[in-house]
């Protein structure tokens, strides 16, 4: 995801690097604000689509813990 964000933040002097175990959205918003970058309307959806495309294109490896976390989340959401 960092690579996708850095494409958006191309005019920034520094690259965005996410801090693990911290919510990502506030990190992105703080970075953009501190670098005078205006995020486009719907940026979260655009970013999600971009990351999905990149994952499918590169056939990126997703670690087992991430898969288990998402599977657990989807199970809880679909029980209702």
Secondary structure by P-SEA (a helix, b strand, c coil): caaaaaaaaccccbbbbbbccccaaaaaaaaaaaaccccccaaaaaaaaaaaaaaaaacccccaaaaaaaaaaaaaaacc
